[in-house]
Amino acid sequence: MGLSRDLAQTREFFTSRAAGWEDRHADDDVLFDWAVSQLGLSPGDVAIDAGCGSGRALTPMRAAVGPQGAVLGIDATPAMLHEAARLGRQAISACALGDVGRLPVRDGCAAGILAAGLLPHLPDPVGTLRELARAAQPGARLGVFHPVGRLTLAARHRERGADAHDMNIDPDRIEPLLVEGGWALEFLDDADDHYMALAVRDG
């Protein structure tokens, strides 16, 4: 089965930018560590990085769940997963090529899910949020995260010609999207230098 038009565009956008991705965003580690800490993961938990890219969140996720836990990174762009492998991330996590709208996991397995830089690339955010909710156990946390401010992110998308749905993370839109997708918004941190909508799995 072929890629959807939007998924193909997302893959094309990130393929040309994958090599050296983290070198160009070298100051993001602290923010990713903070974002993962908001998920409240414990040793033995299952954690998912949905749209993992080069796998920057996988190291703090592994540290949080320990050797007895499980970490899965999934991304639609092979070049990003190649970059993750080059950086040694596949030694600490399972990294899979796939669509976050069809996660290869059982129902209710995850205690925490990070969606970093994901929602603006989703034409059907509610469908994907519902799939993330399917994979989450009751009370699990979802972090919709960006290591830059929302307005800066939108400007970057315009400059780079990305076919992005930036309104998905607008403060007036994010809570209704999350609720429809099966999540309850816990807090919204719409800062100048980062963005985090932390939600809890309903039910």
N, C-alpha and C positions, 0 to 999 in steps of 0.2 A: 504494500500500500504506500502511495506517495505521501509526501509531506503536505500539510495544508499550506495555503498561500502565505498566511501570516507566520507560520513556523519556519517556512523556507526563507522569508525575508529576515527574520530574526537570526537564523543561522548564517545567512550571508553577511549581515551587519557585523556579527561577532567574529566570524572566521578571519576577516582581514585585520582584526585588532587583537587576536588572542596572544600571539607571540610577544612576550615582554609586558603583558597586561599589568602585572603587579609592579614592575619597574616604573611604569607611568603613574601609578597610584600608590606610591611607596608609604604614604602616611596613614593608610587605611587600617593597618593591623589593630591599632588600639580601639578603633571604632567597632571593628568586627568582634574583637574580644568582648567589648561591652554588649554588643547586640546578642551574642550567644549567652552571656550571663543573664540576660533578661528572660530567657526561656525557662530558667529554674530547673535545669537538668540535674539528675542525680546518678550516682554510679549504678550501672546495670540498665539504664534507660536505652531506648531506641531514639535516635535523632536523625532527622532528614534535612538536608540542605537542598531545597527545591530551586533549580536553576543555579547550580553550584559554581558555574564558570571555572575559574582556575583553582577553586577549592580553598579559598582563603579561610572560610569558616570551619573547615574540617578539623584543623588542629585544635582550636579551643573546644569544639564539640567532643573530640576524642578525649581531651583532658577532663571534661565534665562527666562523661559517662564511664570512663575508665576502661580497662581491658575486658571487663565482663559485659560491657554495653555494646551497642552496635550503631554504626554511623553509615549513612548512605548519602552520597552526593549524586544528583541526577541532573543532566544538562542535555540540551538538544544539539549542541555544537561540538562535533568531534575535535576541532582544533583547540577548543577550550579544555577538553578532557586530556588532550595531548599535553597541553601546558601544565595541567594538574599533575600528570605523570612525571613530567620533567622536573617539577618541583618536589617530587617525592610524596605527594598526597595519597597516592594509591596504596602506599605502605601502611597508612593509618585508617583508611576508609574504603568501603566498596564504592566505586565510581561507575555509574552506568549511563550509557547513551540512551536518551528517551525523552518522552513528552511528559512534563509535570502534570498534564491533564489526564495521564494514564499511568499512575505510579505502580511499579512492580512489587507491591507490598500487600500484606493481608490487612483486613479491616482492623482499625483500632489498635495498631501496633506502636505508634509513635507518641512519645511524651513531649517532644518539642520539634517544631519545624521552623526553619528560617527560610524566608523568601526574600533574598537580597537582590534588588535591582530587577525584580520579576514583573510586577503588576503592570508597569507601563508597556510591556511587550505582549500583553494578553488582550486579544480582541474580545474574549469571553471570560472576564475575570471571575464571574460568579461560578461558572462551570468548574474552573480550576480550584477556586476556594472550596467548593463542595467536594472535589476530589481530595484535597488536602484534609478536609474534615473527615472524610471516610477513613483516611489512613491514621487519624489521630484518636487517641483514647480520650474519654471524657475528662475534662479538666486540663488537657494538653494545651500548651501555649504555641501560638503562631506569631512570629516576628516579621512584619512587612517592613523591610529595612532598606535604607540607602545611605551610603557613607558620604553623601553630599546633601545639601539642602534641596528642597523640592524645586525652588525656582531656578537654582543653578542647574539641576538635572534637566529641566525642561529646556533651558537655553542650550545645553550641550546637545540634546536631541535635535533641536532645530539646526544648529551649526553643522551637525554630522549627517543630516538628512535621514535620520532614523524615523521609521514609520511607527512612532510611539504613541501610546494612549495615555498621555500624562495626566488626564483628568481622573484616571483610576485612583490616584492617591491624593486628590484634592480633599481638603479637610471636610467639605460638605458632602463628599461622595464616598469616602472610604468606609465610614460606619455603616451606611445602608448596604454597601457591597458585602461587607463582612457578615452582617446579620443575615442577608439572603443566602450567603454561602455556608451558614451554620456556625458562625463565630460571634462572640460577644466582645466588643472593644473594651479593653481594660484601661489603656491610656494612649494618647496621641502626643508624640514629641516631634512637632513640626519646627525644628530649629533651623538656624541659618546654615549650619555646617553638617547636619545629618537629619534623617527622617526615620521615625520608628512608630509604627502602629502595632501595639501589642494586643493580641486578642486571645481569648480562651475558648476552647471547644465547648459548645453548648451540649447539654445532656450528660 
